C-alpha cells in the first residue's frame, strides 16, 4: 500500500479529473450541502474562514473517483472530502508524501487525518485544539 502520488495516475487525476464537468458538479454539490447544514466555510488545515472560491477539496479517499468508458465520474461521499486553502492542501500532501509511515503504512484516510492533525498544530494559533 502506498499513499504517495504515482506520476501516471496523479497526472491523469490532476489534468483530467480535476478539470472535468463531473468534478466541478461534485464540488458544487459538496459546498451547497455544507452551506445548507449551516456550517461556516473554513480550511481544515489552518482553520481560517474562507469563501468557496478560496478553497480546494482534499480527497480522504479516492474510491469515489471512477472512470467508466473513458469518462470520469465523481461519486465521493461528502465525508470523503475536506475543504482546504491551496497552500494548506499542498502542505498536507507534502506531509503525507515525505513521511514513511504516512505514505506507506497507513490507509489514505488515516494518513490524511494524522497529517491534518500535525498541520493544525503548526498552523493554528491554538495549537490545533479547535476542530
ROMI-556544 format. One record per atom (N, C-alpha, C): x, y, z; atom name. Coordinates in pm, 1 decimal. Each point is the difference from the previous one (the first is absolute). Layout:
! residues N
<rec c1="X" c2="Y" c3="Z" atom="CA"/>
...
END
This chain:
! residues 131
<rec c1="84.7" c2="-117.0" c3="0.0" atom="N"/>
<rec c1="-84.7" c2="117.0" c3="0.0" atom="CA"/>
<rec c1="89.6" c2="123.8" c3="0.0" atom="C"/>
<rec c1="-40.3" c2="99.9" c3="-77.2" atom="N"/>
<rec c1="75.0" c2="124.2" c3="-2.3" atom="CA"/>
<rec c1="-95.1" c2="117.4" c3="-19.4" atom="C"/>
<rec c1="21.7" c2="104.5" c3="76.2" atom="N"/>
<rec c1="-79.0" c2="121.3" c3="-13.5" atom="CA"/>
<rec c1="73.0" c2="105.8" c3="-81.8" atom="C"/>
<rec c1="119.4" c2="-33.7" c3="-46.1" atom="N"/>
<rec c1="74.1" c2="94.2" c3="-83.6" atom="CA"/>
<rec c1="-69.8" c2="14.5" c3="-133.6" atom="C"/>
<rec c1="10.1" c2="118.9" c3="-55.9" atom="N"/>
<rec c1="-62.9" c2="24.8" c3="-128.9" atom="CA"/>
<rec c1="84.4" c2="-63.8" c3="-110.4" atom="C"/>
<rec c1="-57.3" c2="-95.4" c3="-69.4" atom="N"/>
<rec c1="69.1" c2="-65.2" c3="-110.7" atom="CA"/>
<rec c1="-13.7" c2="88.8" c3="-122.8" atom="C"/>
<rec c1="110.2" c2="32.7" c3="-66.3" atom="N"/>
<rec c1="-0.5" c2="98.2" c3="-109.2" atom="CA"/>
<rec c1="-106.7" c2="-21.5" c3="-106.7" atom="C"/>
<rec c1="-12.6" c2="-119.0" c3="-55.6" atom="N"/>
<rec c1="-95.7" c2="-21.1" c3="-109.3" atom="CA"/>
<rec c1="-143.6" c2="20.5" c3="47.2" atom="C"/>
<rec c1="-35.2" c2="-61.8" c3="112.3" atom="N"/>
<rec c1="-135.7" c2="14.7" c3="52.6" atom="CA"/>
<rec c1="-25.6" c2="141.6" c3="48.9" atom="C"/>
<rec c1="98.5" c2="59.1" c3="65.2" atom="N"/>
<rec c1="-17.1" c2="135.8" c3="50.8" atom="CA"/>
<rec c1="-21.6" c2="98.0" c3="-114.6" atom="C"/>
<rec c1="75.2" c2="-14.3" c3="-107.3" atom="N"/>
<rec c1="-16.5" c2="90.7" c3="-114.7" atom="CA"/>
<rec c1="-137.2" c2="-15.3" c3="-62.5" atom="C"/>
<rec c1="-50.0" c2="-122.2" c3="-13.9" atom="N"/>
<rec c1="-133.1" c2="-23.0" c3="-53.5" atom="CA"/>
<rec c1="-104.5" c2="63.4" c3="91.7" atom="C"/>
<rec c1="15.3" c2="-20.1" c3="129.8" atom="N"/>
<rec c1="-91.1" c2="56.8" c3="99.5" atom="CA"/>
<rec c1="3.6" c2="152.2" c3="-5.3" atom="C"/>
<rec c1="120.2" c2="56.7" c3="4.9" atom="N"/>
<rec c1="15.4" c2="145.4" c3="3.8" atom="CA"/>
<rec c1="-39.7" c2="65.6" c3="-131.9" atom="C"/>
<rec c1="47.0" c2="-55.1" c3="-110.9" atom="N"/>
<rec c1="-20.5" c2="65.0" c3="-129.4" atom="CA"/>
<rec c1="-135.9" c2="-27.7" c3="-62.4" atom="C"/>
<rec c1="-63.7" c2="-108.7" c3="39.7" atom="N"/>
<rec c1="-129.7" c2="-31.5" c3="-59.9" atom="CA"/>
<rec c1="-114.3" c2="4.1" c3="101.9" atom="C"/>
<rec c1="10.2" c2="-79.4" c3="107.4" atom="N"/>
<rec c1="-111.4" c2="-5.1" c3="94.1" atom="CA"/>
<rec c1="-27.9" c2="135.5" c3="63.8" atom="C"/>
<rec c1="103.1" c2="67.3" c3="51.2" atom="N"/>
<rec c1="-22.2" c2="127.3" c3="69.1" atom="CA"/>
<rec c1="-42.1" c2="113.3" c3="-93.3" atom="C"/>
<rec c1="-3.5" c2="-25.8" c3="-128.9" atom="N"/>
<rec c1="-48.3" c2="97.6" c3="-98.4" atom="CA"/>
<rec c1="-130.1" c2="-46.3" c3="-66.6" atom="C"/>
<rec c1="-52.6" c2="-110.9" c3="46.4" atom="N"/>
<rec c1="-118.3" c2="-57.7" c3="-62.4" atom="CA"/>
<rec c1="-129.1" c2="64.5" c3="51.5" atom="C"/>
<rec c1="-103.7" c2="-9.8" c3="-81.5" atom="N"/>
<rec c1="-133.0" c2="48.2" c3="41.0" atom="CA"/>
<rec c1="-48.9" c2="-77.5" c3="121.6" atom="C"/>
<rec c1="32.2" c2="-129.0" c3="2.6" atom="N"/>
<rec c1="-42.8" c2="-83.5" c3="112.9" atom="CA"/>
<rec c1="56.8" c2="52.7" c3="131.2" atom="C"/>
<rec c1="127.9" c2="38.5" c3="1.5" atom="N"/>
<rec c1="61.7" c2="49.4" c3="122.3" atom="CA"/>
<rec c1="-58.1" c2="135.3" c3="39.5" atom="C"/>
<rec c1="-18.6" c2="90.8" c3="-95.4" atom="N"/>
<rec c1="-53.9" c2="131.3" c3="34.5" atom="CA"/>
<rec c1="-143.0" c2="-11.8" c3="51.8" atom="C"/>
<rec c1="-78.3" c2="-91.6" c3="-56.5" atom="N"/>
<rec c1="-135.8" c2="-21.3" c3="50.3" atom="CA"/>
<rec c1="4.7" c2="-58.7" c3="141.0" atom="C"/>
<rec c1="90.8" c2="-95.2" c3="23.6" atom="N"/>
<rec c1="12.7" c2="-61.6" c3="133.0" atom="CA"/>
<rec c1="46.1" c2="103.2" c3="103.0" atom="C"/>
<rec c1="96.3" c2="82.6" c3="-39.6" atom="N"/>
<rec c1="50.8" c2="105.9" c3="86.4" atom="CA"/>
<rec c1="-113.1" c2="95.8" c3="39.5" atom="C"/>
<rec c1="-79.6" c2="39.3" c3="-98.2" atom="N"/>
<rec c1="-113.2" c2="89.5" c3="26.9" atom="CA"/>
<rec c1="-99.4" c2="-64.6" c3="96.4" atom="C"/>
<rec c1="-28.0" c2="-129.7" c3="-21.2" atom="N"/>
<rec c1="-92.1" c2="-69.8" c3="90.9" atom="CA"/>
<rec c1="55.2" c2="-3.4" c3="142.0" atom="C"/>
<rec c1="131.0" c2="-22.1" c3="14.7" atom="N"/>
<rec c1="60.4" c2="-4.6" c3="133.6" atom="CA"/>
<rec c1="-17.2" c2="134.3" c3="70.9" atom="C"/>
<rec c1="33.6" c2="108.2" c3="-69.2" atom="N"/>
<rec c1="-11.5" c2="132.4" c3="62.0" atom="CA"/>
<rec c1="-146.2" c2="37.1" c3="27.3" atom="C"/>
<rec c1="-90.6" c2="-37.2" c3="-87.8" atom="N"/>
<rec c1="-142.7" c2="27.6" c3="19.7" atom="CA"/>
<rec c1="-51.1" c2="-75.4" c3="122.1" atom="C"/>
<rec c1="39.6" c2="-126.3" c3="13.2" atom="N"/>
<rec c1="-40.7" c2="-80.6" c3="115.8" atom="CA"/>
<rec c1="53.7" c2="60.0" c3="129.4" atom="C"/>
<rec c1="124.7" c2="44.2" c3="-0.9" atom="N"/>
<rec c1="58.7" c2="59.7" c3="119.9" atom="CA"/>
<rec c1="-73.8" c2="128.7" c3="36.2" atom="C"/>
<rec c1="-30.2" c2="82.6" c3="-99.9" atom="N"/>
<rec c1="-72.2" c2="125.5" c3="25.4" atom="CA"/>
<rec c1="-138.3" c2="-28.1" c3="58.3" atom="C"/>
<rec c1="-67.5" c2="-103.4" c3="-50.9" atom="N"/>
<rec c1="-133.3" c2="-35.4" c3="49.4" atom="CA"/>
<rec c1="4.9" c2="-48.3" c3="144.9" atom="C"/>
<rec c1="113.4" c2="-54.8" c3="40.8" atom="N"/>
<rec c1="13.3" c2="-49.3" c3="137.7" atom="CA"/>
<rec c1="22.5" c2="113.6" c3="99.4" atom="C"/>
<rec c1="29.7" c2="118.9" c3="-51.9" atom="N"/>
<rec c1="23.1" c2="115.1" c3="86.9" atom="CA"/>
<rec c1="141.7" c2="11.3" c3="51.9" atom="C"/>
<rec c1="87.3" c2="-93.3" c3="-38.5" atom="N"/>
<rec c1="138.8" c2="5.7" c3="45.6" atom="CA"/>
<rec c1="75.0" c2="108.6" c3="-77.0" atom="C"/>
<rec c1="85.8" c2="75.0" c3="69.9" atom="N"/>
<rec c1="79.6" c2="101.1" c3="-70.3" atom="CA"/>
<rec c1="110.2" c2="-67.0" c3="-82.2" atom="C"/>
<rec c1="37.1" c2="64.1" c3="-108.6" atom="N"/>
<rec c1="109.5" c2="-51.1" c3="-82.7" atom="CA"/>
<rec c1="132.4" c2="37.7" c3="63.1" atom="C"/>
<rec c1="84.3" c2="-98.9" c3="20.0" atom="N"/>
<rec c1="133.2" c2="26.0" c3="52.8" atom="CA"/>
<rec c1="95.3" c2="-107.4" c3="-50.0" atom="C"/>
<rec c1="126.4" c2="30.3" c3="7.5" atom="N"/>
<rec c1="104.3" c2="-92.8" c3="-42.6" atom="CA"/>
<rec c1="23.4" c2="-103.4" c3="110.3" atom="C"/>
<rec c1="3.4" c2="-125.5" c3="-37.8" atom="N"/>
<rec c1="23.6" c2="-107.1" c3="96.8" atom="CA"/>
<rec c1="141.7" c2="3.5" c3="55.1" atom="C"/>
<rec c1="90.5" c2="68.1" c3="-69.8" atom="N"/>
<rec c1="138.5" c2="9.1" c3="45.7" atom="CA"/>
<rec c1="22.0" c2="113.9" c3="97.8" atom="C"/>
<rec c1="-16.2" c2="122.5" c3="-49.3" atom="N"/>
<rec c1="30.4" c2="117.3" c3="82.7" atom="CA"/>
<rec c1="-119.4" c2="49.0" c3="81.2" atom="C"/>
<rec c1="-120.9" c2="-43.2" c3="-35.7" atom="N"/>
<rec c1="-118.7" c2="38.3" c3="74.1" atom="CA"/>
<rec c1="-58.1" c2="134.8" c3="-36.5" atom="C"/>
<rec c1="65.1" c2="72.5" c3="-89.8" atom="N"/>
<rec c1="-50.3" c2="132.4" c3="-38.6" atom="CA"/>
<rec c1="-124.1" c2="-12.4" c3="-87.9" atom="C"/>
<rec c1="-94.0" c2="93.6" c3="19.7" atom="N"/>
<rec c1="-118.5" c2="0.5" c3="-84.7" atom="CA"/>
<rec c1="39.7" c2="39.0" c3="-141.9" atom="C"/>
<rec c1="-81.2" c2="-42.5" c3="-94.6" atom="N"/>
<rec c1="32.0" c2="24.4" c3="-140.4" atom="CA"/>
<rec c1="-127.6" c2="-7.9" c3="-82.3" atom="C"/>
<rec c1="10.1" c2="43.1" c3="-123.5" atom="N"/>
<rec c1="-109.8" c2="-16.1" c3="-94.0" atom="CA"/>
<rec c1="24.7" c2="-126.6" c3="-81.0" atom="C"/>
<rec c1="-101.0" c2="-48.8" c3="-66.3" atom="N"/>
<rec c1="17.5" c2="-123.7" c3="-76.6" atom="CA"/>
<rec c1="101.3" c2="16.1" c3="-112.0" atom="C"/>
<rec c1="14.1" c2="121.2" c3="-54.2" atom="N"/>
<rec c1="98.4" c2="21.0" c3="-106.9" atom="CA"/>
<rec c1="143.2" c2="0.2" c3="53.6" atom="C"/>
<rec c1="16.4" c2="14.2" c3="131.0" atom="N"/>
<rec c1="133.0" c2="-0.5" c3="61.5" atom="CA"/>
<rec c1="43.0" c2="-139.7" c3="46.0" atom="C"/>
<rec c1="-89.4" c2="-96.5" c3="-12.3" atom="N"/>
<rec c1="26.5" c2="-132.7" c3="54.2" atom="CA"/>
<rec c1="5.3" c2="-108.0" c3="-107.3" atom="C"/>
<rec c1="78.7" c2="-100.4" c3="27.3" atom="N"/>
<rec c1="4.5" c2="-122.1" c3="-79.4" atom="CA"/>
<rec c1="-56.3" c2="-111.2" c3="87.4" atom="C"/>
<rec c1="-32.2" c2="-111.2" c3="-61.9" atom="N"/>
<rec c1="-46.7" c2="-114.5" c3="77.0" atom="CA"/>
<rec c1="105.1" c2="-110.1" c3="-4.5" atom="C"/>
<rec c1="40.1" c2="-44.6" c3="117.4" atom="N"/>
<rec c1="95.0" c2="-110.5" c3="13.1" atom="CA"/>
<rec c1="-79.2" c2="-129.8" c3="8.8" atom="C"/>
<rec c1="42.9" c2="-101.3" c3="-73.9" atom="N"/>
<rec c1="-61.7" c2="-132.3" c3="5.1" atom="CA"/>
<rec c1="61.9" c2="-81.7" c3="113.4" atom="C"/>
<rec c1="-82.6" c2="-38.6" c3="95.2" atom="N"/>
<rec c1="45.4" c2="-91.7" c3="104.7" atom="CA"/>
<rec c1="7.0" c2="-141.7" c3="-56.2" atom="C"/>
<rec c1="-74.1" c2="-23.4" c3="-103.7" atom="N"/>
<rec c1="-4.7" c2="-130.9" c3="-64.8" atom="CA"/>
<rec c1="-34.0" c2="21.6" c3="-146.5" atom="C"/>
<rec c1="66.5" c2="-72.9" c3="-87.5" atom="N"/>
<rec c1="-24.0" c2="14.9" c3="-144.3" atom="CA"/>
<rec c1="-97.4" c2="-104.1" c3="-54.4" atom="C"/>
<rec c1="-57.7" c2="-83.4" c3="85.3" atom="N"/>
<rec c1="-88.1" c2="-105.7" c3="-49.9" atom="CA"/>
<rec c1="-119.8" c2="54.2" c3="-77.3" atom="C"/>
<rec c1="-41.2" c2="121.8" c3="26.8" atom="N"/>
<rec c1="-114.3" c2="57.9" c3="-70.8" atom="CA"/>
<rec c1="33.9" c2="56.5" c3="-137.0" atom="C"/>
<rec c1="127.6" c2="8.7" c3="-32.8" atom="N"/>
<rec c1="42.7" c2="48.1" c3="-131.4" atom="CA"/>
<rec c1="1.7" c2="-118.9" c3="-94.2" atom="C"/>
<rec c1="-85.8" c2="2.7" c3="-99.2" atom="N"/>
<rec c1="-14.8" c2="-113.1" c3="-91.3" atom="CA"/>
<rec c1="20.7" c2="45.2" c3="-144.3" atom="C"/>
<rec c1="50.5" c2="-91.7" c3="-81.0" atom="N"/>
<rec c1="6.5" c2="20.9" c3="-144.3" atom="CA"/>
<rec c1="-83.4" c2="-110.6" c3="-63.6" atom="C"/>
<rec c1="-102.3" c2="40.8" c3="-72.3" atom="N"/>
<rec c1="-86.3" c2="-94.6" c3="-68.4" atom="CA"/>
<rec c1="-3.7" c2="36.1" c3="-147.7" atom="C"/>
<rec c1="48.2" c2="-88.9" c3="-83.0" atom="N"/>
<rec c1="0.6" c2="26.2" c3="-143.6" atom="CA"/>
<rec c1="79.1" c2="123.7" c3="-37.3" atom="C"/>
<rec c1="107.9" c2="24.6" c3="73.5" atom="N"/>
<rec c1="84.1" c2="116.0" c3="-28.1" atom="CA"/>
<rec c1="-52.7" c2="131.5" c3="56.6" atom="C"/>
<rec c1="-111.5" c2="-5.6" c3="72.1" atom="N"/>
<rec c1="-59.8" c2="119.7" c3="58.6" atom="CA"/>
<rec c1="10.3" c2="-7.4" c3="152.0" atom="C"/>
<rec c1="45.4" c2="107.5" c3="60.2" atom="N"/>
<rec c1="10.1" c2="5.0" c3="146.3" atom="CA"/>
<rec c1="-137.9" c2="16.9" c3="61.8" atom="C"/>
<rec c1="-15.6" c2="-64.7" c3="116.2" atom="N"/>
<rec c1="-120.4" c2="16.7" c3="81.2" atom="CA"/>
<rec c1="46.3" c2="33.7" c3="141.5" atom="C"/>
<rec c1="-64.5" c2="97.4" c3="60.5" atom="N"/>
<rec c1="34.3" c2="43.8" c3="135.5" atom="CA"/>
<rec c1="-107.9" c2="-48.2" c3="95.6" atom="C"/>
<rec c1="25.2" c2="-112.5" c3="65.0" atom="N"/>
<rec c1="-99.2" c2="-62.9" c3="86.4" atom="CA"/>
<rec c1="41.8" c2="0.1" c3="146.4" atom="C"/>
<rec c1="86.4" c2="92.9" c3="36.4" atom="N"/>
<rec c1="50.2" c2="6.6" c3="137.8" atom="CA"/>
<rec c1="-112.6" c2="39.2" c3="95.9" atom="C"/>
<rec c1="-9.9" c2="-69.0" c3="113.0" atom="N"/>
<rec c1="-91.1" c2="47.6" c3="104.7" atom="CA"/>
<rec c1="55.2" c2="130.1" c3="59.5" atom="C"/>
<rec c1="-87.1" c2="81.9" c3="55.2" atom="N"/>
<rec c1="43.7" c2="127.9" c3="58.1" atom="CA"/>
<rec c1="111.7" c2="-18.0" c3="101.1" atom="C"/>
<rec c1="-6.9" c2="-106.4" c3="79.2" atom="N"/>
<rec c1="100.2" c2="-19.4" c3="105.7" atom="CA"/>
<rec c1="137.7" c2="-39.3" c3="-54.1" atom="C"/>
<rec c1="10.9" c2="-24.6" c3="-129.0" atom="N"/>
<rec c1="130.4" c2="-29.2" c3="-61.2" atom="CA"/>
<rec c1="71.2" c2="125.6" c3="-49.0" atom="C"/>
<rec c1="-61.9" c2="116.3" c3="19.0" atom="N"/>
<rec c1="56.7" c2="126.1" c3="-48.8" atom="CA"/>
<rec c1="16.8" c2="98.7" c3="114.3" atom="C"/>
<rec c1="110.7" c2="74.6" c3="-2.3" atom="N"/>
<rec c1="31.4" c2="97.7" c3="104.7" atom="CA"/>
<rec c1="46.5" c2="128.7" c3="-68.8" atom="C"/>
<rec c1="-56.2" c2="114.0" c3="40.1" atom="N"/>
<rec c1="35.5" c2="128.7" c3="-60.1" atom="CA"/>
<rec c1="131.0" c2="53.2" c3="57.6" atom="C"/>
<rec c1="85.6" c2="48.8" c3="-90.0" atom="N"/>
<rec c1="129.8" c2="54.0" c3="42.5" atom="CA"/>
<rec c1="44.4" c2="112.1" c3="-93.2" atom="C"/>
<rec c1="73.6" c2="96.5" c3="56.5" atom="N"/>
<rec c1="67.1" c2="98.7" c3="-84.2" atom="CA"/>
<rec c1="101.9" c2="-73.9" c3="-87.1" atom="C"/>
<rec c1="27.7" c2="47.6" c3="-120.3" atom="N"/>
<rec c1="99.3" c2="-67.1" c3="-85.2" atom="CA"/>
<rec c1="135.3" c2="-17.8" c3="69.9" atom="C"/>
<rec c1="46.2" c2="100.5" c3="73.1" atom="N"/>
<rec c1="128.6" c2="-8.7" c3="70.1" atom="CA"/>
<rec c1="-3.2" c2="-111.2" c3="105.2" atom="C"/>
<rec c1="-107.1" c2="-2.6" c3="80.2" atom="N"/>
<rec c1="-13.1" c2="-101.8" c3="104.2" atom="CA"/>
<rec c1="-13.8" c2="-138.5" c3="-62.1" atom="C"/>
<rec c1="-73.0" c2="-8.3" c3="-110.5" atom="N"/>
<rec c1="-18.4" c2="-126.5" c3="-71.0" atom="CA"/>
<rec c1="134.2" c2="-52.7" c3="-49.9" atom="C"/>
<rec c1="81.3" c2="88.0" c3="-54.6" atom="N"/>
<rec c1="132.8" c2="-39.8" c3="-46.6" atom="CA"/>
<rec c1="86.1" c2="-48.6" c3="117.5" atom="C"/>
<rec c1="-4.3" c2="71.8" c3="112.0" atom="N"/>
<rec c1="75.3" c2="-42.0" c3="118.0" atom="CA"/>
<rec c1="-44.8" c2="-137.7" c3="48.2" atom="C"/>
<rec c1="-130.3" c2="-25.0" c3="-2.7" atom="N"/>
<rec c1="-52.7" c2="-128.9" c3="41.4" atom="CA"/>
<rec c1="57.0" c2="-112.0" c3="-87.1" atom="C"/>
<rec c1="-1.3" c2="20.2" c3="-131.6" atom="N"/>
<rec c1="55.0" c2="-102.1" c3="-89.8" atom="CA"/>
<rec c1="150.1" c2="-18.4" c3="21.4" atom="C"/>
<rec c1="70.4" c2="107.1" c3="28.2" atom="N"/>
<rec c1="144.4" c2="-12.9" c3="27.7" atom="CA"/>
<rec c1="23.8" c2="-83.9" c3="124.7" atom="C"/>
<rec c1="-80.7" c2="22.7" c3="103.8" atom="N"/>
<rec c1="14.3" c2="-79.9" c3="122.1" atom="CA"/>
<rec c1="-22.4" c2="-148.0" c3="-29.4" atom="C"/>
<rec c1="-105.0" c2="-29.9" c3="-73.5" atom="N"/>
<rec c1="-31.0" c2="-140.1" c3="-31.4" atom="CA"/>
<rec c1="108.7" c2="-60.9" c3="-87.6" atom="C"/>
<rec c1="42.8" c2="73.2" c3="-102.2" atom="N"/>
<rec c1="98.6" c2="-52.6" c3="-95.2" atom="CA"/>
<rec c1="136.9" c2="-22.3" c3="63.2" atom="C"/>
<rec c1="37.8" c2="83.6" c3="95.1" atom="N"/>
<rec c1="136.8" c2="-4.8" c3="54.7" atom="CA"/>
<rec c1="14.3" c2="-81.1" c3="127.5" atom="C"/>
<rec c1="-109.2" c2="-38.9" c3="60.5" atom="N"/>
<rec c1="5.7" c2="-78.5" c3="123.0" atom="CA"/>
<rec c1="-16.9" c2="-147.6" c3="-34.8" atom="C"/>
<rec c1="97.7" c2="-80.8" c3="33.4" atom="N"/>
<rec c1="-1.2" c2="-142.1" c3="-36.9" atom="CA"/>
<rec c1="-121.0" c2="-73.2" c3="57.2" atom="C"/>
<rec c1="-37.8" c2="31.0" c3="122.7" atom="N"/>
<rec c1="-114.0" c2="-68.1" c3="60.8" atom="CA"/>
<rec c1="-129.8" c2="42.8" c3="-67.7" atom="C"/>
<rec c1="-16.1" c2="130.8" c3="-22.8" atom="N"/>
<rec c1="-123.0" c2="48.5" c3="-62.8" atom="CA"/>
<rec c1="-10.9" c2="-43.8" c3="-145.4" atom="C"/>
<rec c1="112.7" c2="-4.2" c3="-68.8" atom="N"/>
<rec c1="-6.1" c2="-32.3" c3="-142.7" atom="CA"/>
<rec c1="-8.9" c2="-149.2" c3="-28.0" atom="C"/>
<rec c1="36.8" c2="-85.4" c3="95.9" atom="N"/>
<rec c1="1.3" c2="-143.7" c3="-28.2" atom="CA"/>
<rec c1="-77.3" c2="-86.8" c3="97.6" atom="C"/>
<rec c1="-4.4" c2="35.1" c3="125.9" atom="N"/>
<rec c1="-52.6" c2="-92.2" c3="100.7" atom="CA"/>
<rec c1="-140.1" c2="36.1" c3="49.5" atom="C"/>
<rec c1="-65.6" c2="90.7" c3="-66.5" atom="N"/>
<rec c1="-133.2" c2="42.4" c3="42.5" atom="CA"/>
<rec c1="-93.7" c2="3.3" c3="-120.3" atom="C"/>
<rec c1="-130.5" c2="-9.5" c3="26.5" atom="N"/>
<rec c1="-95.8" c2="21.9" c3="-108.2" atom="CA"/>
<rec c1="3.1" c2="148.7" c3="-34.8" atom="C"/>
<rec c1="-49.9" c2="34.4" c3="-115.9" atom="N"/>
<rec c1="-1.4" c2="140.7" c3="-40.9" atom="CA"/>
<rec c1="-79.8" c2="84.9" c3="99.4" atom="C"/>
<rec c1="-113.6" c2="-51.7" c3="43.8" atom="N"/>
<rec c1="-83.8" c2="75.6" c3="94.2" atom="CA"/>
<rec c1="75.1" c2="23.3" c3="131.5" atom="C"/>
<rec c1="59.9" c2="-103.9" c3="54.7" atom="N"/>
<rec c1="74.4" c2="13.3" c3="125.0" atom="CA"/>
<rec c1="119.6" c2="92.6" c3="-17.9" atom="C"/>
<rec c1="73.3" c2="-16.1" c3="-110.5" atom="N"/>
<rec c1="114.9" c2="86.8" c3="-26.2" atom="CA"/>
<rec c1="-44.4" c2="145.5" c3="-8.5" atom="C"/>
<rec c1="-112.2" c2="25.2" c3="-65.9" atom="N"/>
<rec c1="-50.0" c2="137.5" c3="-12.6" atom="CA"/>
<rec c1="-37.3" c2="57.2" c3="135.4" atom="C"/>
<rec c1="-70.0" c2="-79.4" c3="82.2" atom="N"/>
<rec c1="-40.1" c2="49.1" c3="132.9" atom="CA"/>
<rec c1="121.9" c2="27.7" c3="88.2" atom="C"/>
<rec c1="99.3" c2="-87.5" c3="-2.4" atom="N"/>
<rec c1="121.0" c2="21.5" c3="80.1" atom="CA"/>
<rec c1="78.0" c2="122.0" c3="-49.8" atom="C"/>
<rec c1="10.1" c2="14.2" c3="-132.3" atom="N"/>
<rec c1="70.5" c2="116.0" c3="-56.5" atom="CA"/>
<rec c1="-76.2" c2="129.0" c3="28.5" atom="C"/>
<rec c1="-133.0" c2="-5.1" c3="-5.6" atom="N"/>
<rec c1="-80.6" c2="118.9" c3="32.7" atom="CA"/>
<rec c1="20.9" c2="41.8" c3="145.4" atom="C"/>
<rec c1="5.4" c2="-95.4" c3="90.2" atom="N"/>
<rec c1="22.7" c2="32.0" c3="141.3" atom="CA"/>
<rec c1="135.7" c2="68.1" c3="17.3" atom="C"/>
<rec c1="100.4" c2="-50.9" c3="-67.8" atom="N"/>
<rec c1="133.8" c2="59.5" c3="7.0" atom="CA"/>
<rec c1="-0.4" c2="141.2" c3="-59.4" atom="C"/>
<rec c1="-68.0" c2="15.4" c3="-111.2" atom="N"/>
<rec c1="-8.8" c2="130.5" c3="-66.5" atom="CA"/>
<rec c1="-70.9" c2="101.7" c3="89.2" atom="C"/>
<rec c1="-107.9" c2="-42.9" c3="65.0" atom="N"/>
<rec c1="-73.6" c2="90.2" c3="90.4" atom="CA"/>
<rec c1="89.0" c2="47.6" c3="114.7" atom="C"/>
<rec c1="81.6" c2="-89.2" c3="53.0" atom="N"/>
<rec c1="91.1" c2="39.1" c3="108.5" atom="CA"/>
<rec c1="95.8" c2="109.0" c3="-45.1" atom="C"/>
<rec c1="41.9" c2="-6.5" c3="-124.3" atom="N"/>
<rec c1="97.4" c2="96.9" c3="-51.9" atom="CA"/>
<rec c1="-65.1" c2="131.2" c3="-42.3" atom="C"/>
<rec c1="-120.7" c2="-6.8" c3="-56.1" atom="N"/>
<rec c1="-59.2" c2="118.4" c3="-62.7" atom="CA"/>
<rec c1="-100.5" c2="77.1" c3="84.7" atom="C"/>
<rec c1="-54.7" c2="-63.8" c3="99.7" atom="N"/>
<rec c1="-104.6" c2="67.9" c3="78.6" atom="CA"/>
<rec c1="59.2" c2="60.8" c3="127.4" atom="C"/>
<rec c1="-42.6" c2="122.2" c3="29.4" atom="N"/>
<rec c1="52.3" c2="67.4" c3="120.0" atom="CA"/>
<rec c1="-27.7" c2="-75.8" c3="128.4" atom="C"/>
<rec c1="-111.1" c2="-75.2" c3="2.1" atom="N"/>
<rec c1="-36.7" c2="-74.8" c3="120.4" atom="CA"/>
<rec c1="66.0" c2="-138.3" c3="4.5" atom="C"/>
<rec c1="91.5" c2="-25.4" c3="-95.2" atom="N"/>
<rec c1="68.8" c2="-128.0" c3="-4.3" atom="CA"/>
<rec c1="-83.9" c2="-110.8" c3="-56.5" atom="C"/>
<rec c1="-110.6" c2="37.7" c3="-67.4" atom="N"/>
<rec c1="-81.9" c2="-100.4" c3="-66.2" atom="CA"/>
<rec c1="-112.1" c2="-55.5" c3="84.0" atom="C"/>
<rec c1="-25.4" c2="60.2" c3="118.6" atom="N"/>
<rec c1="-102.2" c2="-56.1" c3="87.0" atom="CA"/>
<rec c1="-140.8" c2="24.4" c3="-52.9" atom="C"/>
<rec c1="-19.9" c2="103.2" c3="-81.0" atom="N"/>
<rec c1="-132.1" c2="23.8" c3="-58.2" atom="CA"/>
<rec c1="-13.1" c2="-85.0" c3="-125.1" atom="C"/>
<rec c1="-91.9" c2="-92.9" c3="1.4" atom="N"/>
<rec c1="-19.5" c2="-89.8" c3="-114.6" atom="CA"/>
<rec c1="-92.5" c2="64.7" c3="-92.9" atom="C"/>
END
